[in-house]
Amino acid sequence: MDYKKLQNGSDIRGVALEGIEGQNVNLTEAVCKDIGRGFALWLKEKTGKGDLRVAVGRDSRLSGPALCGWICQAMVEQGIQVTDFGMASTPAMFMATVTEGYKFDGTVMITASHLPFNRNGFKFFTENGGLEKEDIKQILTYAESDQTTDLPCGKLINGEFMDTYAKILADKIRAATGLEKPLEGMRIVVDAGNGAGGFFAEKVLQPLGANTEGSRYLDPDGSFPNHIPNPEDKTAMAAITEAVADAKADLGIIFDTDVDRAGAVLSDGSELNRNRIIAMLAAILLREHPGTTIVTDSITSTGLAKFIQEKGGIHHRFKRGYRNVINESIRLNNQGQDSQLAIETSGHGALKENYFLDDGAYLVTKLLIELARGKKEGYTLESLIASLEEPAESLEFRMNILLEDFRPYGQQVIDELTAYAQTQPGWSLAPSNYEGVRVNIGSGWFLLRLSLHDPLLPLNIESNEIGGAKVIAKELATFIANYDKLDAAKLMAFAKE
């Protein structure tokens, strides 16, 4: 097989289990061992070392133990000293490269984030952070070759890191509040979606004094029997909202499968995700770092931009893709422009103070510090975003491009829409646009962009008035109807309603 087809940006992903029609297993034993050999070769080349130490962790997926065994065996055969951490979170696997007493040369996380149960994959880290696209490409090139490291056989041992990682988070909250149990008297519920995030209730919240009764789905179960572990999923958010209401909780926390993303529900039952969680973190960080730049993805609302500006910050709306926003924030810092936060509306967020690591548990830690401070000083989390103007309507249409070579066609649509927009009365191109074409119309806007990986043109429409989204959709439908290789049936149907 062509191993490069397994690359998904800066990750490797594939099918690890039978069970979904038309999806054949491509993360076989042979493939996984080749990937392990490829990573060993890449790491040896990058470090120039012959005594390499690598740790491996996995989320709760059913295929995790098998994939872990295969990649560990391959790396041992290539001379690596491998430590199997068992169940872990993606952010913890990076922290194992920089934490005193551990400082592994590299780590591997076996996960496919929120994808269906039959999927799995690999993420790789060094002390410099997650590997980039070109690194993954090189690993897969090595995997397809017959090259070996020629090092003597290594060894495999079992280890543990999640207790250490949890204590790092808990101690940060203690240090920020000056209290041993700053969450005492509070009820905080967690929904881990049967992923790897269940540790947070027992190993972070409870030692800080929180009552976690009413938490849900903390036990790992890779069949995900209750809901998809995904803060963007409506069913998942409904579950944590219900848990907050039932427990009369001060806060509800929800993680994705490998805990690199998070969402929350406030005590009044309002969801804290997408634009709202960005606004909350921006409010906290702009108090700590006045004037800092907040880098977001391209589909954030105009209300969020106004909120950040009113708080004294700079909103830098960039491209979709968590690595894109993180790398852009790092670039700005390197140029001398302070940027403390890079975050997508998906919940992928990374802070300058935390290695620019996208860590859902760390984002929640910032919220918990604020929750404890608010209780002491007499304000609520809700009050921090009271002035955020939220859209009346927000829609997304995902239009398939019906061509194998889809990128040129998709870009053609975007280019021609950009030219068209400049001829239409009442339309204006958004300034500083880094992705696709974003156009302001009346009290709303739309953004048409090319998907990062798939043959899709996602279309986002937002309006500050009820019924405004349909007005925008109707105007767009006239233009989109000219492209017969674009499946725009849902947009057309909505525009005709």
JODA-V382730 format. One record per pair of residues at least 6 apart in sequence whose ideal C-beta (glycine too) atoms are under 8 Angstrom apart, sorted by the first residue. I is the first residue (numbers start at 1). J is the second residue. If there is no record, write none. Layout:
<<I;J> <I;J>>
//
This chain:
<<1;26> <1;31> <3;31> <3;34> <3;35> <3;140> <3;143> <3;144> <4;137> <4;140> <4;141> <5;26> <6;12> <6;13> <6;14> <6;26> <6;27> <6;31> <6;35> <6;121> <6;140> <7;133> <7;136> <7;137> <7;140> <8;121> <8;453> <9;133> <9;136> <9;321> <9;323> <9;452> <9;453> <10;123> <10;130> <10;131> <10;132> <10;133> <10;135> <10;136> <10;323> <11;121> <11;122> <11;123> <11;136> <12;35> <12;121> <12;122> <12;123> <12;136> <12;139> <12;140> <13;112> <13;115> <13;119> <13;120> <13;121> <14;25> <14;26> <14;27> <14;31> <14;119> <14;120> <14;121> <15;23> <15;24> <15;25> <15;26> <15;27> <15;118> <15;119> <16;25> <16;27> <16;61> <16;63> <16;66> <16;67> <16;112> <16;118> <16;119> <16;120> <17;25> <17;62> <17;63> <17;117> <17;118> <17;120> <18;25> <18;118> <19;117> <19;118> <20;116> <20;118> <23;118> <27;63> <27;67> <27;120> <27;121> <29;66> <29;70> <31;143> <32;67> <32;70> <32;71> <32;74> <33;70> <33;71> <33;73> <33;74> <34;74> <34;143> <34;144> <35;71> <35;74> <35;122> <35;139> <35;140> <35;143> <36;70> <36;71> <36;72> <36;73> <36;74> <36;75> <36;78> <37;74> <37;75> <37;77> <37;78> <37;142> <37;143> <37;148> <37;149> <38;138> <38;139> <38;140> <38;141> <38;142> <38;143> <39;54> <39;71> <39;75> <39;106> <39;108> <39;122> <39;124> <39;139> <40;52> <40;54> <40;74> <40;75> <40;78> <40;79> <40;80> <40;149> <41;78> <41;139> <41;142> <41;147> <41;148> <41;149> <42;135> <42;138> <42;139> <42;142> <43;52> <43;54> <43;80> <43;105> <43;106> <43;126> <44;50> <44;52> <44;78> <44;149> <44;151> <46;126> <47;105> <49;105> <50;79> <50;151> <51;81> <52;79> <52;80> <52;81> <52;105> <52;106> <52;154> <53;80> <53;81> <53;82> <53;83> <53;104> <53;105> <54;75> <54;80> <54;81> <54;82> <54;83> <54;104> <54;105> <54;106> <54;107> <54;108> <55;82> <55;83> <55;84> <55;85> <55;93> <55;96> <55;102> <55;104> <55;107> <55;108> <55;159> <55;161> <56;68> <56;71> <56;72> <56;75> <56;82> <56;83> <56;84> <56;85> <56;107> <56;108> <56;109> <56;110> <57;85> <57;86> <57;87> <57;88> <57;89> <57;90> <57;92> <57;93> <57;107> <57;108> <57;109> <57;110> <57;161> <58;64> <58;65> <58;67> <58;68> <58;86> <58;87> <58;88> <58;109> <58;110> <58;111> <59;87> <59;88> <59;89> <59;90> <59;109> <59;110> <59;111> <59;195> <59;196> <59;220> <59;222> <59;257> <59;258> <60;87> <60;194> <60;195> <60;196> <60;220> <60;221> <60;222> <60;257> <61;110> <61;111> <61;112> <61;117> <61;119> <61;120> <61;222> <61;257> <62;117> <62;222> <62;223> <63;118> <63;120> <63;222> <64;110> <64;120> <64;222> <67;110> <67;120> <67;122> <68;84> <68;110> <71;108> <71;110> <71;122> <72;82> <72;84> <72;156> <73;156> <75;82> <75;154> <76;82> <76;153> <76;154> <76;155> <76;156> <77;153> <77;154> <78;148> <78;149> <78;151> <78;154> <79;149> <79;150> <79;151> <79;152> <79;153> <79;154> <80;151> <80;154> <81;154> <81;155> <81;157> <82;154> <82;155> <82;156> <82;157> <83;104> <83;156> <83;157> <83;158> <83;159> <84;156> <84;157> <84;158> <84;159> <85;92> <85;93> <85;96> <85;159> <85;160> <85;161> <85;162> <86;158> <86;160> <87;162> <87;196> <87;220> <88;109> <88;161> <88;162> <88;196> <89;162> <89;165> <89;196> <89;197> <89;199> <89;258> <89;259> <89;260> <89;361> <90;109> <90;111> <90;123> <90;258> <90;259> <90;260> <91;165> <91;259> <91;260> <91;357> <91;358> <91;359> <91;360> <91;361> <91;362> <92;161> <92;162> <92;165> <92;259> <93;107> <93;108> <93;109> <93;123> <93;125> <94;107> <94;125> <94;129> <94;130> <94;355> <94;357> <95;161> <95;165> <95;168> <95;357> <96;102> <96;103> <96;104> <96;107> <96;161> <96;165> <97;103> <97;104> <97;105> <97;106> <97;107> <97;125> <97;126> <97;127> <98;127> <98;355> <99;161> <99;164> <99;165> <99;168> <101;164> <102;161> <102;164> <103;127> <105;126> <106;124> <106;125> <106;126> <107;124> <107;125> <107;126> <108;122> <108;123> <108;124> <108;125> <109;122> <109;123> <109;124> <109;125> <109;258> <110;120> <110;121> <110;122> <111;120> <111;121> <111;122> <111;123> <111;196> <111;257> <111;258> <112;119> <112;120> <112;121> <112;257> <113;256> <113;257> <113;258> <113;260> <113;261> <114;228> <114;229> <114;230> <114;232> <114;233> <114;256> <114;257> <117;222> <117;223> <117;224> <123;130> <123;131> <124;130> <124;131> <124;135> <124;136> <124;139> <125;131> <129;355> <129;356> <129;357> <130;323> <131;139> <132;323> <133;323> <162;199> <162;203> <163;203> <166;199> <166;200> <166;203> <166;204> <167;203> <169;204> <169;361> <169;362> <169;365> <170;203> <170;204> <170;207> <170;208> <172;365> <172;369> <173;182> <173;183> <173;204> <173;208> <173;365> <173;368> <173;369> <173;372> <174;180> <174;182> <174;208> <176;369> <176;373> <177;369> <177;372> <177;373> <177;376> <179;372> <181;207> <181;208> <181;209> <182;208> <182;209> <182;368> <182;369> <182;372> <183;205> <183;208> <183;209> <183;210> <183;368> <183;371> <183;372> <184;208> <184;209> <184;210> <185;209> <185;375> <186;209> <186;210> <186;211> <186;250> <186;251> <186;371> <186;372> <186;375> <187;210> <187;211> <187;212> <187;213> <187;214> <187;247> <187;248> <187;249> <187;250> <188;205> <188;210> <188;211> <188;212> <188;249> <188;250> <188;251> <188;252> <188;253> <188;368> <189;212> <189;213> <189;214> <189;215> <189;216> <189;240> <189;243> <189;244> <189;247> <189;249> <189;251> <189;252> <189;253> <190;197> <190;198> <190;200> <190;201> <190;205> <190;212> <190;215> <190;216> <190;218> <190;252> <190;253> <190;254> <190;255> <191;215> <191;216> <191;217> <191;236> <191;239> <191;240> <191;243> <191;252> <191;253> <191;254> <191;255> <192;198> <192;200> <192;201> <192;215> <192;216> <192;217> <192;218> <192;229> <192;254> <192;255> <193;217> <193;224> <193;226> <193;227> <193;228> <193;229> <193;230> <193;236> <193;254> <193;255> <193;256> <193;257> <194;217> <194;219> <194;220> <194;221> <194;222> <194;223> <194;224> <194;225> <194;226> <194;229> <195;220> <195;224> <195;229> <195;255> <195;256> <195;257> <195;258> <195;259> <196;220> <196;255> <196;257> <196;258> <196;259> <197;218> <197;229> <197;255> <197;256> <197;257> <197;259> <197;360> <197;361> <198;217> <198;218> <198;219> <198;220> <200;253> <200;255> <200;259> <200;361> <200;364> <201;212> <201;215> <201;218> <202;212> <202;218> <204;361> <204;365> <205;212> <206;212> <208;368> <213;247> <214;243> <214;246> <214;247> <214;249> <215;243> <216;226> <216;239> <216;240> <216;243> <217;226> <217;227> <217;239> <224;257> <226;239> <227;233> <227;235> <227;236> <227;239> <228;235> <228;236> <229;236> <229;255> <229;256> <229;257> <230;236> <230;256> <230;257> <230;261> <231;237> <231;254> <231;255> <231;256> <231;261> <231;262> <231;263> <231;273> <231;346> <231;347> <232;263> <232;273> <232;274> <232;346> <232;347> <236;254> <237;254> <237;263> <237;265> <237;271> <237;273> <239;254> <240;252> <240;253> <240;254> <240;263> <240;264> <240;265> <241;252> <241;265> <241;269> <241;271> <243;249> <243;252> <243;265> <244;251> <244;252> <244;265> <244;266> <244;267> <244;269> <245;269> <249;267> <250;267> <250;371> <251;264> <251;265> <251;266> <251;267> <251;367> <251;368> <251;371> <251;381> <252;264> <252;265> <252;266> <253;262> <253;263> <253;264> <253;364> <254;262> <254;263> <254;264> <254;265> <255;261> <255;262> <255;360> <255;361> <256;262> <256;347> <256;360> <259;359> <259;360> <259;361> <260;348> <260;358> <260;359> <260;360> <261;346> <261;347> <261;348> <261;349> <261;358> <261;360> <262;277> <262;347> <262;360> <262;361> <262;363> <262;364> <263;271> <263;272> <263;273> <263;277> <263;347> <264;271> <264;272> <264;273> <264;277> <264;364> <264;367> <265;271> <265;272> <266;272> <266;380> <266;381> <266;382> <267;380> <267;381> <267;382> <268;382> <270;276> <270;382> <272;280> <272;367> <272;381> <273;345> <273;347> <274;345> <274;347> <275;300> <275;301> <275;303> <275;304> <275;345> <275;388> <275;390> <276;385> <276;388> <276;390> <277;343> <277;347> <277;349> <277;363> <278;294> <278;296> <278;300> <278;304> <278;343> <278;345> <278;349> <279;304> <279;307> <279;308> <279;384> <279;385> <279;388> <280;367> <280;381> <280;384> <280;385> <281;341> <281;343> <281;349> <281;363> <281;366> <282;294> <282;307> <282;308> <282;311> <282;313> <282;341> <283;307> <283;311> <283;384> <283;385> <284;366> <284;370> <284;384> <285;292> <285;294> <285;340> <285;341> <285;351> <286;292> <286;294> <286;308> <286;311> <286;312> <286;313> <288;340> <289;338> <289;340> <290;312> <291;312> <291;313> <291;314> <291;338> <292;313> <292;314> <292;338> <292;339> <292;340> <292;341> <293;313> <293;314> <293;315> <293;316> <293;329> <293;332> <293;337> <293;338> <293;339> <293;340> <294;308> <294;313> <294;314> <294;315> <294;316> <294;339> <294;340> <294;341> <294;343> <295;316> <295;318> <295;325> <295;328> <295;329> <295;332> <295;339> <295;341> <295;342> <295;343> <296;304> <296;315> <296;316> <296;317> <296;318> <296;325> <296;342> <296;343> <296;344> <296;345> <297;317> <297;318> <297;319> <297;320> <297;321> <297;324> <297;325> <297;343> <297;344> <297;345> <297;346> <298;317> <298;318> <298;319> <298;320> <298;433> <298;434> <298;435> <298;436> <298;438> <298;447> <298;449> <299;320> <299;345> <299;447> <299;460> <300;315> <300;317> <300;345> <301;389> <301;390> <301;391> <301;394> <301;462> <302;389> <302;391> <302;440> <302;445> <302;462> <302;464> <303;388> <303;389> <303;390> <303;391> <303;464> <304;315> <304;388> <305;315> <305;317> <306;389> <307;385> <307;387> <307;388> <307;389> <308;314> <308;315> <309;315> <310;387> <316;328> <316;332> <316;339> <316;432> <317;432> <317;433> <317;434> <318;324> <318;325> <318;328> <318;434> <318;435> <319;325> <319;328> <319;434> <319;435> <320;344> <320;435> <320;449> <320;452> <321;344> <321;452> <322;344> <322;346> <322;348> <322;350> <322;358> <325;342> <325;343> <325;344> <325;348> <325;350> <326;342> <326;350> <326;356> <326;358> <328;342> <329;339> <329;341> <329;342> <329;350> <329;352> <329;356> <330;339> <330;342> <330;356> <332;338> <332;339> <333;339> <333;352> <339;352> <340;351> <340;352> <340;353> <341;349> <341;350> <341;351> <341;352> <342;349> <342;350> <342;356> <343;349> <343;350> <347;360> <347;363> <348;358> <349;358> <349;359> <349;360> <349;363> <350;356> <350;357> <350;358> <350;359> <351;357> <351;362> <351;363> <351;366> <354;362> <367;381> <370;381> <370;384> <371;381> <374;380> <374;381> <374;383> <389;464> <391;444> <391;462> <391;463> <391;464> <392;463> <392;464> <392;465> <392;466> <392;468> <393;444> <393;461> <393;462> <393;463> <393;465> <393;466> <393;467> <393;468> <393;469> <394;460> <394;461> <394;462> <394;463> <394;469> <395;460> <395;461> <395;462> <395;469> <395;473> <395;494> <396;458> <396;459> <396;460> <396;461> <397;458> <397;459> <397;461> <397;488> <397;490> <397;491> <397;494> <398;456> <398;457> <398;458> <398;459> <399;456> <399;457> <399;458> <399;459> <399;480> <399;486> <399;487> <399;488> <399;490> <399;491> <400;455> <400;456> <400;486> <400;487> <401;409> <401;410> <401;455> <401;456> <401;457> <401;485> <401;486> <401;487> <402;455> <402;485> <402;486> <402;487> <403;409> <403;455> <403;485> <404;455> <406;455> <407;450> <409;483> <409;485> <409;486> <410;450> <410;455> <410;457> <411;450> <413;448> <413;457> <413;480> <413;483> <413;486> <414;436> <414;437> <414;448> <414;449> <414;450> <414;457> <417;437> <417;448> <417;479> <418;429> <418;437> <420;479> <421;427> <421;428> <421;429> <421;437> <421;439> <422;429> <424;475> <426;441> <426;442> <427;439> <427;440> <427;441> <428;439> <428;440> <429;437> <429;438> <429;439> <429;440> <430;438> <430;439> <430;440> <430;445> <435;447> <435;449> <436;447> <436;448> <436;449> <436;450> <437;447> <437;448> <437;449> <438;445> <438;446> <438;447> <439;445> <439;446> <439;447> <441;471> <441;472> <441;475> <442;463> <442;465> <442;468> <442;471> <442;472> <443;463> <443;464> <443;465> <443;468> <444;461> <444;462> <444;463> <444;464> <444;465> <444;468> <444;469> <444;472> <445;461> <445;462> <445;472> <446;459> <446;460> <446;461> <446;462> <446;472> <446;476> <447;459> <447;460> <448;457> <448;458> <448;459> <449;457> <449;458> <450;456> <450;457> <451;457> <451;458> <457;486> <459;476> <459;491> <461;469> <461;472> <461;473> <461;476> <462;469> <463;469> <463;471> <463;472> <470;494> <470;495> <470;497> <473;491> <473;494> <473;495> <474;495> <476;491> <476;495> <477;488> <477;491> <477;492> <477;495> <477;496> <480;486> <480;488> <480;491> <480;492> <481;488> <481;492>>
//
